[in-house]
Amino acid sequence: MTRQTAGVLWLTGLLALAAVSLFVGVIDMAPGDLFADPEALRLLALSRFPRTAAVLITGASLAVAGTIMQMLVRNRFVEPMTAGTGQGAALGILIAVIVTPAAPLMAKMALASATALASTLGFLAMVRRLPPTQPLLVPLVGLVYGGIIGAGVTFVAYQYDLLQYIDIWMTGEFSGVLKGRYELLWIAALVAVLTYFAADQFAIAGLGRTASVSLGLNYGQVVLIGLVAISIVTALTVVTVGMIPFVGLVVPNIVSRRFGDNLRATLPLTALMGGALTLASDILGRLLRYPFEIPVGTVFGVLGALVFLWLLYSGPRHAK
Amino acid sequence: MIRIENVSFAHGAAPVLHDISLDIPRGGITALVGANGAGKSTLLSLIARLAPLQGGRIVVDDLEVGACRSDELARKLAILPQTADAAPRLTVRELVGFGRYPYHKGRPGRDDHAKVEAAIAAFELGALADRPLDTLSGGQRQRAQVAMTYAQDTDYVLLDEPLNNLDIAGSRALMQLLQHLAREHGRTIVVVLHDLNYASAYADHLVTMRAGRIAEAGHPTEVVTADMLRDTFGTEAGVHHVNGAPVVLV
């Protein structure tokens, strides 16, 4: 399967899923109602469309952020939500809630992005000191590091009696998404789109510092731009819908194994696949225990792990 | 010509290079040899702007390293990275294509595509062009990287201990590729080598380093002697001559 056919297939799948998503929910609504019932239109505009858009943006931008992080760290087993970026964002928003509860949402967001970036820089500084012969140490260090920051967040939240907030940030799910409560995610979508202009730079950075310098790239600047993009996407996701692990890990690995690391060609595919798989998980989570919901992170974790295992053990890699 | 003037370098408090001045001539293969810790790789990374200059000047033709734009230098001088690094999931053509990045900055034109195809043809990679690098042998991968450097179209190519992970067939093949680059395409090769016999067999110009200073420089037949081995490498080894070229008995 070429990249083009895969792209068309995934886009078709994504559109089909989006259509399904618009008509799945506790309130019964059929496509025909849109023309007959003004309430149906209101439901669509207030809840169903925002939710579908939020899921697609989150899935796509997290998959892109995961790809960039894996290129910059030069390790395929890291992703922002498990390596400290997500936890750093939660720490930032917690500090904002405690210190300046009256600050506008954008200011809180900026603080969350800044702590996410600081936390990611800390991770990168640690990883650079690890022996390159032990690639599996990198994700392990990330898990421990993220765990420590996460524990700090919980501790501070406990002290200030804010544990219920923590739950919202630490477990991602989309049931609370309504018009007016998710629009910040469009910034994440914009950032993810903008990274495409630096696709070549990130791909070259993935070849290592020597190759980057040899090709005249300002390596430090590319790494910093990438980390800022990752931090903004992660912080916006954590604050708006909560932490959603695995998307940034599984999707980039699937795409890389099948279609390689030439990001200019593969990033759109990564975004499509991230959006489609996350939306499929969200729809499943809505249907499995209807009318109750299973958080999207749980569904994706199970599905993603299965897909990942199948991929690791299945035959031809990088069919082009 | 690469002109190195009064370059000193220290890792923290430990001095690595002491006031080095050296001219590396244009054309041919220049090999940097010396005992471990003599500062060869440090000197190479300074020329390649992989480490910042602390004192002194390095000028490549008319470009001063550190003062000129990095992308400008990238059209004059390339560094061949170690292949021991995890192979990226790129096809040979994609990798060679990145060699044109200093020219097109992400928008390859017809000329860039032509240069990539020429590099693939020049290094006989046609049959492998659409294969991903991680399915190639170490030797083939190195050939692809040399082709990328060729596509980068630089007058100078630097390599830091490229034979480290290669067997004798791979080592000879790479040195012959470098010789081909130098002789047929007029590129200047600067290479840090461990093995004196490879250095004297392939280099046109040999520079030895000892404890952060340049010890000897000249044609391998003049430089490789039993005295030099004792002084620079601290070992008593005999030197024979086979067809006029020095061979160190190990």
Interface residues (C-beta under 8 A of the other chain):
Chain A: R74 P132 P135 A199 D200 Q201 A203 I204 G206 L207 G208 R209 T210 A211 V213 S214 L215 G216 L217 N218 S256 R257 G260 D261 N262 R264 R317 H318 K320
Chain B: A48 R49 L50 R69 S70 D71 E72 L73 A74 R75 A78 I79 L80 P81 Q82 D85 A86 P88 R89 L90 T91 E94 F98 G99 Y101 P102 K105 G106 D130 P132 D134 T135 Q152
